[in-house]
């Protein structure tokens, strides 16, 4: 998907956390949770963030709606031709602008207040922003939102403990949509749900996106989920974007060894099919003490001397006229194997005869409802 003007443009975004020690809070280091992230999201599309735990995905997602204050960088939204730099807004302006932004949290069991019933949970944004004038209007709007996410409006007097995990996440989605936002951060919205329920919630999110013209930033671990929901995918490693491009292209023709390793862990549809699993050695780099050069080089099987000495820039290697970014010195030389909606990577097959013997580093809605109790 493309548009003349992106809905969101993030430029050189950074989020650092200061590490302190002792009673006097002596500074002992800096955790670079997000470091120099730049990307854009077009209206109506879904951009996915993937990577290991601790790679900075959630911090990035929350920073671009200023749920976490970024250290530096620009976050520019373009709603109807009016550009707004989120980092320049004061507290009052930010609250008003947040009508257009929303978030769905990962765990529906902790993101819903157990002391509030469904009407209070879903209606809280409407009350805080004075979007309704009386309780009757509030009840009508909450009923409309529950119907939108396929929950019975009669449940609005019940409390979160009376619902299943999938139903709780639907309540969270209804709350996120209360003020008709244009941009939604979905922070691993199905990772805490049973597999049988995940597809139903994903289909609901896609249906709502088409119906309400929503734009998503989707944070996730499950690459099968990412492949299903995302138009474009950004792979993060230790606070940096390692690769970014159309989801089909990233999955079929990865340009970064880290992406190749992640894709090798995706289960095959045929249980008897051979799997060439790439097992990364060592632990992810410490964001408070990252290695020199390419941050991935201690775990990369293709690493060479230049990888240890020079940090690779995020360069564009366009495919079919579309942007495909990769932060790897050998992105144009390696024949990396991916996966996708079909056969393996065509590029890898085409280059088999040309590939060197040694790798570069060697020579030098149908959900069943849980019983609902009176509560």
PyMOL commands that set and color helices and strands:
alter all, ss='L'
color gray80, all
select helices_A, chain A and resi 57-63+86-88+91-100+118-128+135-148+153-157+160-162+165-176+195-212+223-229+247-252+257-264+297-299+305-309+346-351
alter helices_A, ss='H'
color red, helices_A
select strands_A, chain A and resi 8-21+26-41+46-50+72-79+82-85+101-104+183-187+215-219+232-237+240-246+315-316+324-326
alter strands_A, ss='S'
color yellow, strands_A
deselect
rebuild
show_as cartoon
